[in-house]
Amino acid sequence: MRPVWGNAVPEIKVISSTAMKTSLDDLTAAFERACGHTLALSFGPSARIKKQVADGEPNDVTIATDKGIDELIAQGRIVAGSRADLARSAMALAVQKGAPKPDISSAEKFKAAMLAAKSLGMSNPVGGGQSGANLVAIFERLGIAEAMKPKCFYGPGGPAGLIGNYLVRKEIEVGIQQLPELMAVPGIDIVGPLPPDIQNMTVFSAGVSTAAKNADGARALIRFLATPAARAAIKSRGLEAG
């Protein structure tokens, strides 16, 4: 039975990486019915979230990269011992609907596809999504960082920066971002994850704010996100749960 707290339903303020948006959107109603709290969700790239929380933005639950949560724990912004790893995300490549799909089955073929592409959309490697920083490191490893610079378009991060939208508008030829972020945009063709030899998986973790106004609700949400039903929903949105 849904608990009742007088005239007010306790709110849980969640600041989350955009990669978790579709999963949280799917799960919000079920959580609110089961636990009697309401969720106030905001989304952005993990680097921006880490800075916001480090600067003291009020929240109950932070969802960012595992490294970001660990840094916030060290800064006293997230409760030590509250970190819970929710999902792992692969980087993937997409093209415009109906466009030829490049062969990215190996690092060398991915490199050739990147050099052949006329334009590439990606998260901003500075202050944007984690995939942008990861992709720059991959380009450096493949020796094509300088060649790619003039081709790259950087999305602003957050829901407004979903690279798939730029593919839909035919503003870029190829897009690379976290798989769940590409899956969030209809009307594009996802070629698939980057090849295993250069893939860089990102772990997204949750933690309870040391300044949480609803710490009980925050812990309830994190427990809920580890249930089998929640893990199935997370997996359906392109993430590896847990």
Backbone as CSV, one residue per row, in Angstrom:
resi,resn,N_x,N_y,N_z,CA_x,CA_y,CA_z,C_x,C_y,C_z
1,MET,0.854,-1.202,0.000,0.000,0.000,0.000,0.884,1.245,0.000
2,ARG,0.469,2.237,-0.745,1.251,3.469,-0.822,1.200,4.225,0.507
3,PRO,2.370,4.562,1.082,2.371,5.306,2.337,1.854,6.722,2.147
4,VAL,1.353,7.289,3.212,0.816,8.644,3.158,1.532,9.497,4.194
5,TRP,1.987,10.668,3.781,2.632,11.600,4.699,1.814,12.890,4.712
6,GLY,0.812,12.960,5.490,0.021,14.173,5.592,-0.462,14.635,4.234
7,ASN,-0.246,15.919,3.969,-0.693,16.481,2.703,0.392,16.507,1.642
8,ALA,1.608,16.125,2.034,2.725,16.236,1.099,3.328,14.871,0.807
9,VAL,3.654,14.650,-0.450,4.351,13.438,-0.851,5.842,13.771,-0.903
10,PRO,6.659,13.034,-0.172,8.092,13.369,-0.146,8.710,13.338,-1.540
11,GLU,9.476,14.369,-1.848,10.133,14.480,-3.143,11.594,14.070,-3.021
12,ILE,12.085,13.421,-4.063,13.496,13.059,-4.136,14.090,13.803,-5.323
13,LYS,15.051,14.657,-5.054,15.699,15.427,-6.118,16.870,14.602,-6.649
14,VAL,16.817,14.284,-7.936,17.823,13.452,-8.573,18.518,14.243,-9.674
15,ILE,19.841,14.279,-9.634,20.636,14.854,-10.713,21.359,13.698,-11.378
16,SER,21.087,13.476,-12.652,21.556,12.253,-13.308,22.223,12.505,-14.654
17,SER,23.153,11.628,-14.979,23.721,11.589,-16.326,22.624,11.340,-17.353
18,THR,22.743,11.989,-18.504,21.754,11.828,-19.565,21.645,10.376,-20.034
19,ALA,22.729,9.617,-19.923,22.709,8.221,-20.370,21.674,7.386,-19.620
20,MET,21.288,7.823,-18.428,20.303,7.094,-17.626,18.886,7.636,-17.799
21,LYS,18.704,8.657,-18.655,17.407,9.339,-18.726,16.277,8.410,-19.151
22,THR,16.456,7.666,-20.240,15.349,6.832,-20.715,14.996,5.747,-19.694
23,SER,16.004,5.212,-19.016,15.741,4.206,-17.980,14.937,4.806,-16.834
24,LEU,15.353,5.977,-16.363,14.648,6.612,-15.254,13.245,7.056,-15.660
25,ASP,13.095,7.534,-16.889,11.759,7.894,-17.367,10.831,6.673,-17.336
26,ASP,11.361,5.521,-17.746,10.556,4.297,-17.750,10.168,3.862,-16.344
27,LEU,11.037,4.101,-15.378,10.878,3.535,-14.038,10.214,4.472,-13.034
28,THR,10.083,5.740,-13.388,9.593,6.729,-12.415,8.218,6.368,-11.857
29,ALA,7.265,6.074,-12.728,5.899,5.804,-12.254,5.859,4.592,-11.335
30,ALA,6.577,3.529,-11.693,6.585,2.316,-10.870,7.205,2.587,-9.512
31,PHE,8.286,3.359,-9.483,8.912,3.690,-8.203,7.976,4.529,-7.333
32,GLU,7.348,5.523,-7.935,6.472,6.392,-7.152,5.280,5.631,-6.590
33,ARG,4.737,4.691,-7.367,3.634,3.868,-6.861,4.102,2.968,-5.720
34,ALA,5.274,2.382,-5.874,5.747,1.397,-4.903,6.237,2.023,-3.608
35,CYS,6.836,3.214,-3.707,7.547,3.759,-2.548,6.944,5.027,-1.970
36,GLY,5.965,5.622,-2.652,5.290,6.775,-2.075,6.081,8.059,-2.092
37,HIS,7.109,8.125,-2.907,7.875,9.355,-3.099,7.661,9.831,-4.528
38,THR,7.892,11.115,-4.772,7.909,11.615,-6.138,9.350,11.943,-6.515
39,LEU,9.657,11.789,-7.798,11.001,12.083,-8.284,11.014,13.420,-9.014
40,ALA,11.972,14.242,-8.688,12.247,15.470,-9.435,13.582,15.242,-10.138
41,LEU,13.509,15.010,-11.447,14.677,14.589,-12.211,15.250,15.728,-13.039
42,SER,16.562,15.837,-13.045,17.246,16.727,-13.987,18.442,15.970,-14.542
43,PHE,18.814,16.317,-15.774,19.816,15.528,-16.483,20.872,16.432,-17.109
44,GLY,22.053,15.861,-17.265,23.140,16.577,-17.913,24.315,15.651,-18.108
45,PRO,25.369,16.129,-18.762,26.563,15.313,-18.914,27.251,15.106,-17.566
46,SER,27.892,13.972,-17.407,28.458,13.604,-16.102,29.456,14.629,-15.574
47,ALA,30.286,15.185,-16.454,31.277,16.157,-15.999,30.604,17.392,-15.414
48,ARG,29.523,17.826,-16.059,28.803,18.998,-15.549,28.120,18.680,-14.226
49,ILE,27.551,17.484,-14.134,26.891,17.081,-12.895,27.872,17.060,-11.740
50,LYS,29.036,16.485,-11.985,30.051,16.418,-10.929,30.406,17.811,-10.426
51,LYS,30.538,18.758,-11.353,30.859,20.128,-10.946,29.703,20.756,-10.183
52,GLN,28.472,20.551,-10.656,27.319,21.125,-9.972,27.242,20.637,-8.524
53,VAL,27.403,19.337,-8.345,27.307,18.773,-6.998,28.496,19.215,-6.151
54,ALA,29.681,19.261,-6.743,30.859,19.725,-6.012,30.690,21.173,-5.563
55,ASP,29.974,21.957,-6.383,29.742,23.363,-6.046,28.582,23.558,-5.079
56,GLY,27.919,22.451,-4.697,26.891,22.528,-3.668,25.461,22.562,-4.141
57,GLU,25.204,22.211,-5.412,23.807,22.200,-5.867,23.002,21.186,-5.060
58,PRO,21.868,21.585,-4.497,21.089,20.668,-3.655,20.567,19.477,-4.446
59,ASN,20.669,18.314,-3.855,20.092,17.105,-4.438,20.058,16.019,-3.380
60,ASP,19.297,14.981,-3.649,19.255,13.824,-2.761,20.065,12.662,-3.322
61,VAL,19.980,12.470,-4.643,20.699,11.391,-5.311,21.457,11.964,-6.502
62,THR,22.721,11.614,-6.611,23.522,11.962,-7.774,23.820,10.688,-8.554
63,ILE,23.619,10.733,-9.870,23.984,9.613,-10.749,24.960,10.145,-11.783
64,ALA,26.184,9.638,-11.710,27.246,10.083,-12.610,28.162,8.890,-12.864
65,THR,29.331,9.135,-13.448,30.270,8.038,-13.637,30.761,7.551,-12.277
66,ASP,31.238,6.307,-12.232,31.753,5.778,-10.975,32.901,6.621,-10.443
67,LYS,33.769,7.073,-11.355,34.896,7.910,-10.919,34.401,9.245,-10.375
68,GLY,33.373,9.793,-11.025,32.823,11.058,-10.550,32.222,10.929,-9.159
69,ILE,31.488,9.846,-8.920,30.907,9.622,-7.592,32.014,9.456,-6.548
70,ASP,33.066,8.728,-6.898,34.179,8.551,-5.957,34.835,9.889,-5.613
71,GLU,34.971,10.760,-6.615,35.551,12.077,-6.349,34.646,12.899,-5.431
72,LEU,33.337,12.796,-5.643,32.404,13.542,-4.797,32.374,12.983,-3.370
73,ILE,32.583,11.689,-3.226,32.710,11.108,-1.883,33.941,11.687,-1.193
74,ALA,35.051,11.752,-1.927,36.287,12.287,-1.357,36.139,13.756,-0.966
75,GLN,35.260,14.486,-1.684,35.035,15.902,-1.391,33.986,16.114,-0.293
76,GLY,33.398,15.021,0.193,32.392,15.136,1.230,31.011,15.496,0.737
77,ARG,30.768,15.375,-0.565,29.463,15.718,-1.133,28.527,14.515,-1.228
78,ILE,29.095,13.308,-1.277,28.315,12.078,-1.340,28.675,11.220,-0.131
79,VAL,27.676,10.585,0.463,27.883,9.774,1.665,28.801,8.596,1.357
80,ALA,29.859,8.466,2.113,30.772,7.336,1.954,30.014,6.033,2.182
81,GLY,30.238,5.069,1.307,29.557,3.785,1.425,28.212,3.729,0.736
82,SER,27.746,4.865,0.172,26.420,4.867,-0.472,26.499,4.603,-1.975
83,ARG,27.707,4.577,-2.530,27.824,4.369,-3.972,27.271,3.008,-4.380
84,ALA,26.438,3.015,-5.419,25.893,1.780,-5.995,26.046,1.862,-7.506
85,ASP,26.714,0.873,-8.099,26.890,0.842,-9.548,25.597,0.358,-10.193
86,LEU,25.021,1.189,-11.054,23.715,0.907,-11.648,23.809,0.249,-13.011
87,ALA,24.763,0.697,-13.836,24.781,0.233,-15.220,26.134,0.497,-15.855
88,ARG,26.397,-0.266,-16.925,27.571,-0.052,-17.761,27.099,0.264,-19.169
89,SER,27.746,1.248,-19.777,27.306,1.710,-21.094,28.444,1.622,-22.106
90,ALA,28.117,1.102,-23.291,29.070,1.055,-24.393,28.901,2.291,-25.273
91,MET,29.990,2.704,-25.907,29.934,3.739,-26.932,29.539,3.079,-28.246
92,ALA,28.712,3.778,-29.026,28.214,3.204,-30.274,28.233,4.254,-31.377
93,LEU,28.095,3.760,-32.604,28.123,4.636,-33.779,26.796,4.539,-34.517
94,ALA,26.330,5.673,-35.018,25.072,5.724,-35.770,25.251,6.586,-37.000
95,VAL,24.367,6.374,-37.962,24.366,7.162,-39.207,22.940,7.630,-39.486
96,GLN,22.803,8.477,-40.491,21.470,8.923,-40.903,20.650,7.728,-41.374
97,LYS,19.347,7.820,-41.210,18.444,6.741,-41.619,18.645,6.402,-43.097
98,GLY,18.917,5.127,-43.366,19.070,4.678,-44.738,20.438,4.890,-45.346
99,ALA,21.341,5.553,-44.620,22.686,5.797,-45.164,23.512,4.516,-45.105
100,PRO,24.547,4.413,-45.923,25.434,3.242,-45.852,26.050,3.113,-44.458
101,LYS,26.162,1.883,-43.995,26.723,1.634,-42.660,28.194,1.244,-42.780
102,PRO,29.067,2.028,-42.180,30.489,1.696,-42.280,30.827,0.432,-41.489
103,ASP,31.880,-0.237,-41.915,32.380,-1.420,-41.216,33.230,-0.953,-40.042
104,ILE,32.790,-1.259,-38.832,33.562,-0.881,-37.634,33.856,-2.132,-36.797
105,SER,34.051,-3.237,-37.475,34.224,-4.519,-36.783,35.593,-4.696,-36.131
106,SER,36.535,-3.821,-36.443,37.858,-3.884,-35.816,38.377,-2.466,-35.649
107,ALA,39.439,-2.309,-34.885,40.012,-0.984,-34.672,40.486,-0.372,-35.983
108,GLU,41.126,-1.170,-36.833,41.627,-0.649,-38.104,40.487,-0.229,-39.027
109,LYS,39.402,-1.008,-39.045,38.269,-0.648,-39.893,37.536,0.569,-39.334
110,PHE,37.461,0.671,-38.018,36.885,1.864,-37.405,37.722,3.087,-37.765
111,LYS,39.032,2.957,-37.696,39.931,4.062,-38.054,39.696,4.499,-39.495
112,ALA,39.588,3.535,-40.397,39.350,3.863,-41.802,38.013,4.562,-41.989
113,ALA,36.994,4.107,-41.251,35.669,4.727,-41.346,35.702,6.167,-40.854
114,MET,36.456,6.418,-39.801,36.557,7.776,-39.269,37.274,8.698,-40.252
115,LEU,38.328,8.206,-40.858,39.073,9.027,-41.813,38.252,9.300,-43.066
116,ALA,37.362,8.362,-43.410,36.526,8.533,-44.605,35.318,9.431,-44.344
117,ALA,34.900,9.548,-43.107,33.710,10.345,-42.779,33.950,11.826,-43.039
118,LYS,32.934,12.484,-43.567,33.050,13.927,-43.821,32.802,14.739,-42.554
119,SER,31.956,14.232,-41.663,31.665,14.953,-40.416,31.264,13.957,-39.338
120,LEU,31.562,14.310,-38.101,31.288,13.441,-36.960,30.715,14.258,-35.814
121,GLY,29.581,13.818,-35.283,29.011,14.432,-34.096,29.366,13.619,-32.873
122,MET,29.725,14.292,-31.780,30.123,13.620,-30.547,29.910,14.555,-29.369
123,SER,29.926,14.002,-28.165,29.828,14.834,-26.970,31.104,15.653,-26.810
124,ASN,30.962,16.840,-26.269,32.123,17.702,-26.062,33.079,17.036,-25.081
125,PRO,34.343,16.836,-25.457,35.284,16.177,-24.550,35.655,17.011,-23.337
126,VAL,35.353,18.305,-23.378,35.651,19.185,-22.245,34.334,19.635,-21.622
127,GLY,34.001,19.061,-20.479,32.783,19.448,-19.777,31.522,18.828,-20.313
128,GLY,31.636,17.914,-21.278,30.461,17.267,-21.840,30.315,15.849,-21.342
129,GLY,29.708,15.000,-22.166,29.499,13.620,-21.775,30.801,12.839,-21.750
130,GLN,30.802,11.767,-20.964,31.994,10.957,-20.824,32.443,10.365,-22.153
131,SER,31.496,10.075,-23.044,31.871,9.466,-24.324,32.779,10.372,-25.142
132,GLY,32.623,11.682,-25.004,33.479,12.607,-25.747,34.930,12.497,-25.325
133,ALA,35.172,12.484,-24.023,36.536,12.328,-23.522,37.103,10.967,-23.912
134,ASN,36.269,9.930,-23.831,36.715,8.596,-24.224,37.100,8.555,-25.699
135,LEU,36.301,9.216,-26.538,36.532,9.153,-27.979,37.823,9.875,-28.363
136,VAL,38.099,10.985,-27.731,39.360,11.685,-27.999,40.544,10.784,-27.661
137,ALA,40.447,10.064,-26.550,41.526,9.146,-26.172,41.684,8.030,-27.209
138,ILE,40.573,7.565,-27.759,40.632,6.532,-28.802,41.296,7.079,-30.058
139,PHE,40.931,8.293,-30.453,41.539,8.903,-31.638,43.050,9.066,-31.452
140,GLU,43.438,9.476,-30.253,44.875,9.628,-29.979,45.583,8.287,-30.066
141,ARG,44.950,7.259,-29.528,45.533,5.912,-29.577,45.685,5.435,-31.019
142,LEU,44.714,5.778,-31.878,44.752,5.342,-33.273,45.600,6.258,-34.150
143,GLY,46.087,7.353,-33.585,46.931,8.275,-34.339,46.181,9.159,-35.310
144,ILE,44.886,9.416,-35.052,44.086,10.227,-35.990,43.474,11.461,-35.318
145,ALA,43.949,11.806,-34.128,43.349,12.918,-33.391,43.387,14.216,-34.183
146,GLU,44.519,14.549,-34.782,44.632,15.803,-35.536,43.773,15.763,-36.788
147,ALA,43.723,14.604,-37.455,42.925,14.491,-38.674,41.437,14.635,-38.392
148,MET,40.994,14.235,-37.193,39.572,14.272,-36.869,39.097,15.642,-36.406
149,LYS,39.981,16.463,-35.882,39.563,17.737,-35.287,38.686,18.590,-36.204
150,PRO,39.079,18.803,-37.477,38.229,19.669,-38.318,36.897,19.045,-38.717
151,LYS,36.739,17.749,-38.491,35.492,17.074,-38.866,34.477,17.033,-37.736
152,CYS,34.922,17.332,-36.525,34.101,17.055,-35.343,33.158,18.199,-35.005
153,PHE,31.916,17.833,-34.744,30.913,18.750,-34.204,30.621,18.290,-32.783
154,TYR,30.663,19.208,-31.822,30.466,18.858,-30.421,29.081,19.260,-29.947
155,GLY,28.315,18.270,-29.489,27.019,18.554,-28.895,27.190,19.219,-27.540
156,PRO,26.202,19.988,-27.093,26.325,20.733,-25.841,26.175,19.888,-24.586
157,GLY,25.815,18.611,-24.732,25.603,17.779,-23.545,24.181,17.900,-23.032
158,GLY,23.769,16.914,-22.232,22.420,16.908,-21.712,21.422,16.470,-22.771
159,PRO,20.129,16.432,-22.412,19.098,15.995,-23.366,19.092,16.794,-24.667
160,ALA,19.440,18.071,-24.607,19.469,18.898,-25.819,20.642,18.543,-26.720
161,GLY,21.606,17.807,-26.185,22.804,17.489,-26.949,22.844,16.072,-27.468
162,LEU,21.703,15.402,-27.542,21.688,14.050,-28.081,22.129,14.089,-29.548
163,ILE,23.196,13.370,-29.836,23.803,13.438,-31.159,22.859,12.913,-32.237
164,GLY,21.982,11.984,-31.879,21.026,11.470,-32.859,20.177,12.558,-33.490
165,ASN,19.872,13.607,-32.729,19.059,14.693,-33.286,19.762,15.388,-34.448
166,TYR,21.079,15.483,-34.377,21.837,16.117,-35.451,21.874,15.212,-36.682
167,LEU,21.843,13.910,-36.463,21.734,12.977,-37.588,20.365,13.099,-38.255
168,VAL,19.326,13.189,-37.454,17.973,13.331,-38.008,17.873,14.586,-38.875
169,ARG,18.509,15.655,-38.424,18.472,16.919,-39.189,19.513,16.958,-40.312
170,LYS,20.247,15.850,-40.474,21.278,15.716,-41.521,22.359,16.786,-41.403
171,GLU,22.674,17.156,-40.167,23.731,18.138,-39.932,25.103,17.477,-39.810
172,ILE,25.117,16.168,-39.590,26.360,15.412,-39.499,26.169,14.092,-40.243
173,GLU,27.283,13.484,-40.635,27.224,12.226,-41.371,27.229,11.021,-40.434
174,VAL,28.028,11.098,-39.390,28.202,9.996,-38.444,28.110,10.553,-37.033
175,GLY,27.559,9.776,-36.105,27.499,10.185,-34.710,28.003,9.079,-33.800
176,ILE,28.702,9.470,-32.755,29.169,8.516,-31.742,28.811,9.066,-30.372
177,GLN,28.164,8.223,-29.563,27.756,8.629,-28.224,27.475,7.349,-27.431
178,GLN,27.101,7.499,-26.165,26.691,6.327,-25.399,25.501,5.674,-26.101
179,LEU,25.491,4.339,-26.142,24.426,3.618,-26.840,23.026,4.038,-26.392
180,PRO,22.730,4.134,-25.081,21.365,4.528,-24.701,20.989,5.928,-25.166
181,GLU,21.963,6.810,-25.319,21.665,8.156,-25.812,21.327,8.123,-27.292
182,LEU,22.007,7.281,-28.069,21.643,7.122,-29.476,20.279,6.459,-29.608
183,MET,20.012,5.448,-28.783,18.730,4.753,-28.830,17.564,5.651,-28.470
184,ALA,17.828,6.746,-27.774,16.753,7.654,-27.347,16.184,8.476,-28.492
185,VAL,16.854,8.451,-29.651,16.421,9.281,-30.778,15.901,8.388,-31.903
186,PRO,14.611,8.436,-32.217,14.093,7.657,-33.350,14.521,8.280,-34.675
187,GLY,14.524,7.450,-35.716,14.798,7.976,-37.044,16.256,7.997,-37.438
188,ILE,17.091,7.205,-36.752,18.494,7.052,-37.145,18.799,5.560,-37.222
189,ASP,19.915,5.203,-37.822,20.349,3.815,-37.878,21.586,3.631,-37.006
190,ILE,21.465,2.779,-36.007,22.602,2.492,-35.134,23.397,1.346,-35.747
191,VAL,24.649,1.603,-36.085,25.510,0.596,-36.691,25.903,-0.451,-35.656
192,GLY,26.210,0.015,-34.441,26.556,-0.902,-33.361,27.605,-0.316,-32.455
193,PRO,27.954,-1.051,-31.390,28.998,-0.597,-30.468,30.360,-0.534,-31.155
194,LEU,31.252,0.274,-30.629,32.622,0.301,-31.131,33.258,-1.065,-30.903
195,PRO,34.258,-1.422,-31.707,34.863,-2.752,-31.575,35.500,-2.964,-30.208
196,PRO,35.508,-4.212,-29.743,35.984,-4.495,-28.384,37.402,-4.014,-28.099
197,ASP,38.280,-4.023,-29.113,39.666,-3.659,-28.843,39.876,-2.175,-28.585
198,ILE,38.860,-1.354,-28.869,38.965,0.068,-28.519,37.772,0.553,-27.698
199,GLN,36.832,-0.324,-27.419,35.643,0.066,-26.657,36.048,0.549,-25.268
200,ASN,35.362,1.575,-24.801,35.605,2.106,-23.455,34.256,2.161,-22.733
201,MET,34.007,1.172,-21.904,32.747,1.109,-21.170,32.738,2.144,-20.046
202,THR,31.594,2.764,-19.842,31.417,3.724,-18.753,30.477,3.134,-17.712
203,VAL,30.892,3.173,-16.465,30.053,2.724,-15.360,29.328,3.934,-14.779
204,PHE,28.010,3.824,-14.661,27.214,4.883,-14.040,26.788,4.425,-12.655
205,SER,27.035,5.288,-11.685,26.799,4.949,-10.279,25.941,6.010,-9.617
206,ALA,25.268,5.599,-8.555,24.441,6.522,-7.767,25.022,6.667,-6.375
207,GLY,24.779,7.810,-5.774,25.197,8.038,-4.396,24.247,9.001,-3.712
208,VAL,24.176,8.896,-2.395,23.298,9.748,-1.588,24.053,11.004,-1.184
209,SER,23.434,12.156,-1.398,24.061,13.428,-1.030,24.215,13.546,0.484
210,THR,25.335,14.091,0.904,25.548,14.334,2.339,24.621,15.442,2.846
211,ALA,24.065,16.228,1.929,23.137,17.291,2.313,21.701,16.948,1.921
212,ALA,21.416,15.669,1.721,20.084,15.257,1.269,19.001,15.670,2.256
213,LYS,17.909,16.219,1.736,16.738,16.522,2.560,15.840,15.291,2.699
214,ASN,16.015,14.341,1.793,15.211,13.120,1.823,16.149,11.919,1.655
215,ALA,16.990,11.709,2.662,17.982,10.636,2.587,17.315,9.260,2.549
216,ASP,16.204,9.098,3.279,15.505,7.806,3.254,14.973,7.509,1.856
217,GLY,14.393,8.525,1.229,13.899,8.355,-0.125,15.030,8.080,-1.100
218,ALA,16.159,8.750,-0.903,17.311,8.533,-1.773,17.776,7.085,-1.699
219,ARG,17.852,6.556,-0.500,18.285,5.157,-0.343,17.241,4.199,-0.921
220,ALA,15.959,4.556,-0.782,14.901,3.716,-1.342,15.000,3.666,-2.862
221,LEU,15.304,4.801,-3.485,15.428,4.825,-4.945,16.600,3.962,-5.401
222,ILE,17.721,4.086,-4.726,18.899,3.303,-5.117,18.625,1.806,-4.957
223,ARG,17.921,1.431,-3.889,17.557,0.010,-3.725,16.624,-0.436,-4.844
224,PHE,15.666,0.417,-5.193,14.705,0.093,-6.248,15.409,-0.133,-7.583
225,LEU,16.415,0.663,-7.877,17.115,0.559,-9.151,17.948,-0.720,-9.261
226,ALA,18.067,-1.446,-8.150,18.780,-2.726,-8.168,17.835,-3.917,-8.232
227,THR,16.505,-3.679,-8.265,15.552,-4.786,-8.313,15.566,-5.427,-9.700
228,PRO,15.144,-6.684,-9.802,15.132,-7.350,-11.112,14.323,-6.594,-12.172
229,ALA,13.170,-6.051,-11.793,12.347,-5.323,-12.762,13.072,-4.075,-13.266
230,ALA,13.731,-3.362,-12.357,14.459,-2.162,-12.756,15.657,-2.519,-13.622
231,ARG,16.339,-3.579,-13.273,17.489,-4.008,-14.067,17.069,-4.399,-15.483
232,ALA,15.896,-5.024,-15.605,15.395,-5.390,-16.930,15.089,-4.136,-17.753
233,ALA,14.492,-3.135,-17.115,14.181,-1.897,-17.819,15.459,-1.185,-18.263
234,ILE,16.452,-1.173,-17.389,17.739,-0.550,-17.718,18.381,-1.257,-18.910
235,LYS,18.340,-2.581,-18.890,18.927,-3.355,-19.993,18.218,-3.078,-21.310
236,SER,16.893,-2.908,-21.267,16.126,-2.675,-22.490,16.479,-1.339,-23.140
237,ARG,17.108,-0.452,-22.389,17.459,0.863,-22.910,18.926,0.945,-23.338
238,GLY,19.554,-0.208,-23.549,20.894,-0.233,-24.120,22.025,-0.258,-23.132
239,LEU,21.705,-0.473,-21.867,22.728,-0.512,-20.813,22.886,-1.925,-20.285
240,GLU,24.040,-2.221,-19.759,24.252,-3.460,-19.029,23.998,-3.153,-17.561
241,ALA,22.977,-3.744,-17.000,22.576,-3.407,-15.635,23.571,-3.937,-14.609
242,GLY,23.786,-3.145,-13.565,24.584,-3.586,-12.423,26.076,-3.581,-12.675
